[in-house]
Amino acid sequence: MKLIKYTAGLALVSGVANAQGLFGINPNEDSDESSPLKWTASAIVGYDDNVSPTSGLPEDSSAYVRGELGANLVVRDPQTSWDISAVVGGTHYFDDLTGGADDTKYNARLAFNLNHHLSDRTRFVNRTFINHGIDLDYAYGASLSRQTEEFLYLTTDNAIGHRWTERLATYTGITYSLLNYDSSGQDVETYGIYNDFRYSLGPQTILTATYRFTTSDHDNGRDSDNHYFLVGFDRRLSETATLVGRFGAQLRSVDGGIDDETSPFVQLAYRNQVNGQFKVRGFIRYSIEDSDTVFGIGSYDNKEAFRIGVAADYVVSPQLTYTAGANYVTSQFNDGTGGLTDADWDLFNFYLGATYKVNDAVSVRATYNFTDSSSSGLPVSRDYDQNRFELGVRYSF
């Protein structure tokens, strides 16, 4: 019933119920032209009625102030295209937080992307993303539970693409990701390799076949290996819309084969620049994940997660832009150790925003963010609501 209710809510937000494999972490993905280095300085005031919802302590509510400094650079060249986006900042809560948590939190984020043509047929591609803070914006990928202290999330994908014929190409790459928390026992380090075959049926459709292998080193000692066998497509639906799909099987082995699992893997990605004013994007994904599996002295070997997310931008005028989005995640935790029993967790997030451009340098932005979380069987609190309100001013130079 929850899934029906939340999916209906997504349709109201976006106008469509289907969506895009996890939102791209490249903020410059739609940039076709170079742009010089641009700096932004932001000052934000806000109110959070549940600052540390997963701490297990009484709810904290507090007003806060945040300052951020950002930089963005885009280079588009026939041989080498690259871009970088970065932001650093800090948030200070005016009220004392329970449990002795620091009243000041620091955040930093960097996204770097490179596409270099080694020859007419061969290219090197790199996508790297780093985030440090108490949570990870849903627009940047898989949602991770909000923490009381900052944690580090890093992912990098490096691949060689080669066009063998006019229709057949391959991408062969290596991946690395890291989740590093202040508290011990939760860190996850993952290495991966993959090969992606791409066959062009025509100017609008590419068929794909992919093998991917990842091995994860868990700080609690329950290491895992995953084999993915996937087929799919990249389809240009129109001049403005694209749909990407990946389907197949995920074969998982934990702790050297003590616990094996075979699961479907599904991922869909949708993007549409409907017109000059309206843009929508979204995702659907089902897989077994390695994050948020450690709880105290126990852990879960298998966490099956189904994710839906949508986002939309509407430009009312050159001065005013509205944004909206929603995410729904339902997770099933199985094969617990340390006395943990099977459990489930549902999370729904919704946000609205409006940006008003005062002039070429100054803009004002207001946002509202709502999260509803409920769980059954987990040994820690995952039942909460959270409301956040923000008003900020940004100066670009």
C-alpha positions in Angstrom: 0.0 0.0 0.0 2.9 2.3 0.8 4.4 1.8 -2.6 1.1 2.7 -4.3 0.7 5.8 -2.2 4.2 7.1 -2.8 4.3 6.2 -6.5 1.1 8.2 -7.0 2.8 11.1 -5.2 5.8 10.9 -7.6 3.5 11.1 -10.6 1.9 14.3 -9.2 5.3 15.9 -8.8 6.8 15.0 -12.2 3.9 14.3 -14.5 5.5 10.9 -15.2 5.8 7.8 -13.0 8.8 6.3 -14.7 12.3 7.6 -14.3 16.1 7.7 -14.6 18.9 5.3 -13.2 20.3 7.1 -10.2 20.5 10.8 -11.0 23.8 11.7 -12.7 26.4 13.2 -10.3 27.7 15.5 -13.0 26.1 18.9 -12.5 27.5 20.0 -15.9 26.0 17.0 -17.8 23.8 19.3 -20.0 26.6 21.7 -20.8 27.6 21.6 -24.5 29.8 24.7 -24.4 32.8 25.8 -22.4 32.3 28.2 -19.5 35.0 30.1 -17.6 35.7 29.6 -13.9 32.8 30.9 -11.8 32.8 31.3 -8.1 29.7 31.4 -5.9 29.4 32.5 -2.3 26.2 31.6 -0.4 24.7 32.5 3.0 21.7 30.4 4.2 19.5 30.5 7.2 17.2 27.6 8.0 15.3 25.6 10.5 15.4 21.8 11.1 12.8 20.1 13.4 14.8 16.9 13.7 18.5 17.5 13.3 19.7 13.9 14.1 16.8 11.6 13.3 18.9 8.4 13.3 20.8 9.0 16.5 18.3 7.1 18.7 18.2 10.1 21.1 15.3 12.6 21.7 14.6 14.8 18.8 16.6 18.0 18.3 15.1 21.0 16.6 17.2 24.1 15.8 17.6 27.1 13.6 20.9 27.2 11.8 23.1 29.2 9.5 25.3 27.9 6.7 28.0 29.4 4.6 29.3 27.9 1.3 31.9 28.7 -1.3 31.7 27.0 -4.7 33.6 26.9 -8.0 32.6 25.6 -11.4 34.6 25.2 -14.7 33.6 23.6 -18.0 36.0 22.9 -20.9 34.6 21.5 -24.1 37.1 20.7 -26.8 37.0 18.3 -29.8 39.8 16.2 -28.3 39.4 16.8 -24.5 36.3 17.7 -22.6 36.3 18.1 -18.8 34.6 19.9 -16.0 34.9 20.3 -12.3 32.4 21.5 -9.7 33.2 21.9 -6.0 31.7 23.4 -2.9 32.9 23.7 0.7 31.0 25.0 3.7 29.9 24.8 7.3 26.6 24.7 9.2 26.2 26.0 12.7 23.1 25.0 14.8 22.1 27.6 17.4 20.6 25.1 19.9 22.8 22.6 21.7 22.4 19.1 20.2 21.7 16.1 22.4 24.3 13.4 23.0 27.2 15.9 23.0 27.2 16.1 19.2 29.0 19.1 17.7 26.9 22.1 17.0 28.9 22.9 13.8 29.0 20.5 10.9 31.3 20.8 7.8 30.5 19.8 4.3 32.5 19.5 1.0 31.7 18.1 -2.4 33.6 17.7 -5.6 32.6 16.3 -9.0 35.2 15.8 -11.8 34.5 14.5 -15.3 36.9 13.9 -18.2 36.4 12.6 -21.7 39.7 12.5 -23.7 40.0 11.1 -27.3 43.2 9.2 -27.5 42.5 8.6 -31.2 39.6 8.6 -33.7 38.5 5.3 -32.3 39.6 5.3 -28.6 38.8 7.5 -25.7 39.4 7.6 -22.0 36.6 8.5 -19.6 36.7 9.4 -15.9 33.9 10.3 -13.5 34.8 11.0 -9.9 32.6 12.3 -7.1 33.6 13.0 -3.5 31.3 14.1 -0.6 32.0 14.8 3.0 29.2 15.7 5.4 26.4 14.3 7.6 24.2 13.3 4.6 24.3 12.8 0.9 21.8 14.8 -1.3 19.4 12.4 -2.9 20.1 14.0 -6.3 23.7 12.7 -6.1 22.9 9.0 -6.0 21.9 6.3 -3.5 20.4 7.8 -0.3 22.5 7.0 2.8 21.1 7.4 6.3 21.8 10.8 7.9 24.6 10.7 10.4 25.3 12.6 13.6 28.9 13.2 12.5 30.4 13.8 9.1 31.3 10.8 6.8 33.2 10.4 3.5 31.7 9.1 0.3 33.9 8.6 -2.7 33.3 7.0 -6.1 35.4 6.9 -9.3 34.9 5.2 -12.6 37.8 5.0 -15.2 37.2 3.4 -18.6 38.7 3.0 -22.0 36.2 3.1 -24.8 37.0 1.7 -28.3 35.0 1.7 -31.5 35.8 -1.6 -33.3 33.5 -1.1 -36.2 30.9 1.4 -37.3 28.3 -0.4 -35.1 30.3 -2.2 -32.3 32.1 -0.5 -29.4 33.2 -1.5 -25.9 33.9 0.2 -22.7 36.3 -1.5 -20.3 36.8 0.1 -16.9 37.7 -0.1 -13.2 35.8 1.4 -10.4 36.5 2.3 -6.7 34.2 3.5 -4.0 34.6 4.2 -0.3 32.3 4.8 2.6 34.2 6.0 5.6 32.6 6.8 9.0 34.0 8.2 12.2 32.7 5.2 14.1 34.3 1.9 13.5 32.6 -1.2 12.0 30.6 0.5 9.2 33.3 1.4 6.6 32.9 -0.2 3.1 35.6 -0.2 0.4 34.7 -1.6 -3.0 36.8 -2.4 -6.1 35.3 -3.2 -9.4 36.0 -4.1 -13.1 33.5 -4.2 -16.0 33.2 -4.6 -19.7 30.3 -3.1 -21.6 29.5 -4.1 -25.2 27.6 -1.5 -27.2 25.9 -2.3 -30.6 24.3 0.5 -32.6 21.0 -0.4 -34.3 20.8 3.1 -35.7 21.1 6.8 -34.8 18.5 6.4 -32.0 19.1 3.0 -30.4 22.1 1.2 -28.9 21.9 -2.3 -27.4 24.2 -3.2 -24.5 25.6 -6.3 -22.8 27.6 -5.9 -19.6 29.6 -8.0 -17.2 30.6 -6.3 -13.9 32.4 -7.7 -10.9 32.8 -5.9 -7.5 34.4 -7.0 -4.3 33.7 -5.1 -1.1 35.9 -5.0 2.0 33.6 -4.4 5.1 35.1 -3.0 8.2 33.1 -5.6 10.3 34.8 -8.5 8.4 31.8 -9.7 6.4 33.3 -9.2 2.9 31.2 -9.6 -0.3 31.6 -10.3 -4.0 29.1 -9.4 -6.7 28.8 -10.6 -10.3 26.4 -8.7 -12.6 25.2 -10.0 -16.0 23.2 -7.3 -17.7 21.6 -6.5 -21.0 20.0 -3.2 -21.9 19.6 -0.3 -24.3 20.2 3.4 -24.7 17.3 4.9 -26.6 16.8 8.4 -27.9 13.0 8.8 -27.7 13.0 12.2 -29.3 15.3 15.2 -29.9 14.8 16.1 -26.2 14.2 12.8 -24.4 16.4 9.7 -23.7 15.7 6.4 -21.9 18.4 4.0 -20.6 17.7 0.5 -19.3 19.8 -2.2 -17.7 18.3 -5.6 -16.8 19.8 -8.9 -15.6 21.0 -10.9 -12.6 23.2 -10.1 -9.6 25.1 -13.1 -8.1 26.3 -12.3 -4.6 28.6 -14.2 -2.3 29.3 -13.1 1.3 32.4 -14.2 3.4 33.8 -16.6 0.9 30.5 -18.3 -0.1 29.0 -18.8 3.4 25.9 -17.0 2.2 25.1 -16.9 -1.5 22.2 -14.9 -3.1 20.9 -14.4 -6.7 18.8 -11.4 -7.3 17.3 -9.5 -10.3 19.0 -6.2 -11.2 16.9 -3.5 -12.8 17.8 0.1 -13.6 16.0 2.7 -15.8 17.1 6.2 -16.5 14.9 8.9 -18.1 15.7 12.5 -19.1 13.6 15.0 -21.0 14.2 18.6 -21.8 10.5 19.1 -22.7 11.0 22.6 -23.9 13.1 25.7 -23.1 11.4 26.1 -19.8 10.6 22.6 -18.5 13.1 19.7 -17.7 12.3 16.3 -16.0 14.5 13.4 -15.0 14.1 10.3 -12.9 15.2 6.8 -12.1 14.2 3.3 -11.0 16.6 0.8 -9.5 16.4 -2.6 -7.8 19.6 -4.3 -6.5 21.4 -5.7 -3.5 23.4 -2.9 -1.8 26.4 -2.8 0.6 25.6 0.5 2.5 23.7 0.8 5.7 24.0 -2.8 6.7 25.9 -2.6 10.1 23.9 -2.1 13.3 25.9 -2.3 16.5 27.6 -5.7 16.9 25.6 -7.2 14.1 25.2 -6.8 10.3 23.0 -7.9 7.4 24.6 -9.9 4.6 21.9 -8.9 2.1 20.1 -5.6 1.7 17.6 -5.5 -1.2 16.7 -2.0 -2.1 14.1 -0.6 -4.6 14.5 3.1 -5.4 12.4 5.6 -7.3 13.2 9.2 -7.8 12.0 12.1 -9.9 13.0 15.8 -10.3 11.7 18.7 -12.4 12.8 22.2 -13.1 10.5 24.9 -14.5 11.7 28.3 -15.7 8.8 30.7 -15.2 10.9 33.7 -16.5 14.5 34.7 -16.8 14.4 35.7 -13.1 12.3 32.9 -11.6 12.8 29.1 -11.6 10.9 26.4 -9.6 12.3 23.0 -8.7 10.6 19.9 -7.2 11.5 16.3 -6.6 10.7 13.2 -4.7 12.5 9.9 -3.7 11.1 6.7 -2.4 13.3 3.8 -1.1 12.1 0.5 0.3 14.8 -1.8 1.7 14.6 -5.4 2.9 17.4 -6.6 5.3 18.1 -10.3 5.3 20.6 -12.9 6.7 21.5 -11.0 9.8 24.5 -11.8 12.1 24.9 -11.0 15.8 21.3 -11.9 16.6 19.7 -9.6 14.0 16.4 -10.7 12.5 15.0 -9.8 9.1 13.8 -6.2 8.8 12.5 -3.6 6.4 12.9 0.2 6.0 10.8 2.6 4.0 11.9 6.2 3.3 10.0 9.0 1.4 11.6 12.4 0.7 10.0 15.4 -1.0 11.4 18.8 -1.8 10.3 22.1 -3.3 12.4 25.1 -4.2 12.2 28.5 -5.9 15.1 30.6 -7.1 14.8 34.3 -8.0 17.5 36.0 -9.9 17.9 39.6 -8.7 20.6 40.4 -11.3 23.5 38.7 -13.1 25.4 38.3 -9.8 22.8 37.9 -7.0 20.0 35.3 -6.6 17.7 34.3 -3.7 16.6 30.8 -3.1 13.9 29.3 -0.8 13.5 25.5 -0.2 11.4 23.1 1.8 12.4 19.4 2.4 10.3 16.7 4.0 11.3 13.2 4.9 9.2 10.4 6.3 10.9 7.2 7.5 9.5 4.0 9.0 11.0 0.6 9.8 10.1 -2.8 11.2 12.6 -5.1 12.9 15.7 -2.9 12.8 17.6 -2.7 16.2 17.9 1.1 15.9 15.4 3.9 15.4 14.3 4.5 11.8 10.8 5.9 12.6 10.8 9.6 12.2 9.6 12.7 10.3 11.8 15.6 9.4 11.0 19.1 8.0 13.7 21.5 6.8 13.2 25.1 5.7 15.9 27.3 4.1 16.3 30.8 2.7 19.5 31.8 1.1 21.3 34.4 -1.0 24.0 33.5 -3.6 26.6 35.8 -5.1 28.4 34.8 -8.3 31.7 36.3 -9.5 
